[in-house]
Amino acid sequence: MQFDIINGNDWLQNCKDDFEATAMALYRYQYQHNELYKSYHQALKIDTDTIKTLTQIPFLPISFFKTHKVSTVPHVPSSVVFDSSGTTGMIPSKHFVHDVRLYETISLAGFEALYGLVQDWVILALLPSYLERKTSSLVHMAKVMMDKGGHPENGFYLNEWDLLQDKLVQLKRQGKKVLLLGVTFALIDFAMKYPMDLAGVVVMETGGMKGRQAEWTREQVHHYLKNQWQLDTVHSEYGMTELLSQAYSKVEGLFEPIPTMRAYVRDPQDPLGTMEEGSGVLNIIDLANVYSCAFIATEDMGKVYSDKRFEVLGRMDFAALRGCSMLAL
């Protein structure tokens, strides 16, 4: 399998057709070309010849994205560098993206696999703090979706709540399919000041409480938004700077990964004890991370089911809070 030039649509099809074989091939490639990942193997005294299944693969701790350039092509200029929002005083994660077109193709196709053509949606994005940075992967993804969708009503909102309310009411009256994508703290603030009937609008929270003292659980967030906006359900997106794939939740709390992503769990006391299902700390295989590392040991507690869907149940007690994953679930 060749990795020098990846066509996003072909890569996505490979992942759909045989996730395991594609992941094993990428694992071999990344061991050879990612010096940090190879050093991690050596530190753990792992013989790659013994790796026969995906659960045997060592997952790189996500914290390395804060301290190292995680790349299979470290000497080639990156197409873009995404970084995490973090909070004051925290070291942000940096993801050096060799080919941003791969990210764009996969994230678009992943969304459309679960929600239909992006052209069918008017997308309104309430992303303060993210919009104020030029290096947010979430903002980049939303912009790509808006550009492909082509609706003149598409747009980003910082703190223009009056305009956003008027636009939502107008679009709902016109019977258009609307996606309100928002960082969690902004959706809560907006809903607090502007209760209204948004039945039929898809409201999708992306996490992020901006370091607030009063943390809300996802259940509390969804309950509040449903009450304020007369919604039957609230959708969620699971993504982060270190991952180029996403998972989406239409059923509250239960995430469905796009075809390039798969969740596993590990024993909190055993970093190499990876399981295909059960409860523990989430390990993610992200095959969109072709040129960084596709095998990431996150700091999120979770539960993975036999159908590959998963829940996010909170953060490990010692894990530093970070911008896109700050809900104490």
C-alpha positions, 0 to 999 in steps of 0.5 A: 500500500502506497502512502506518499500520495493519498486520494481521500476518496480512495482512502475512505473506501479502503477503510470501509472495505477493510478497516483492519487491513488498512490499519495494519498497513498504516501501522507498519508504515508509521512505525518505519517513518515516525521516529517518535512512534518508533522510539515509543516502541523501543522504550516499551521494548515492543517487537513489531513482529509480534503485532498481529491484531489491532488490539496489540498495537501500542497507542501513543499517549495524546500528550506527545502532541503537546511536546513533540512534532508527531509526524511521518514527514517531519522535514516537509513543510506542513499544509496547515498546523492545527492547535488546541484552544486549551486554557490560560497557562496550558501548553496547546497540542499541535497537529502538523497536517501534511495534506489538509485536503485529506482532512477536508475530504474525509471529514466532509464524507464522514458527515455526509455518511451520517447526515446526508448531503451538506448542500441540504443543510444551512449551517450556522456556527456559534464558535466564539474563542475558536473563531478568534484563532486561525488554527482551529480544526473545528473552524476549518471543518465548518468552513469547508462544509459551508463552502461546499454547501453553498447556502448564502445563509451559512455563516459564523457567529461570534457574539451576534446573538440578536442576528443569530436568533433572527436567522434561526427564526427566519430559516425555521419559518421557511422550513429549511434544514438547519444545523446549529453547530456550537461550542458548549459554553456558547450554546448555554449562554445563547439559550439562557438569553434567547429561549425559543422554539427550535423544534426541527433544528439540529443543534450540535454541541462540540464540547468546551466549557472554556475553563468555567468553574461550574462544569456541567455534565453532558446530560445537564447541558442537553436537558437545559438546551432541550428545555430552552429550545423545545428540542426532542434531542441534542446532537454532539460531535466528538473531535479534537485537534489530535484527531482528523476524524470525528464521531457524531451522536444523534442518540444522546451520549452514544457516538457513531464514528465515521469510517476512518475512526474506531474506538477501543478501551484500555485498562487505566492501570495497563497502557497496553491492555487494549480491548475491543469493547467494554469500559475504560480509557478510550484508545482511538484509531484514526486512519485520517492521521496518515501522516502523524499517528493513527493510534492515539491513547486519549485521556477520556474515560468511555465505554465501547459497544460491540457495534463500534459505537461508544460513550464518553464518560469523562476525563481521567482524574489526573488529565489536564482539562483541554478546550475541546473536551472539558465536560465532566461527563 
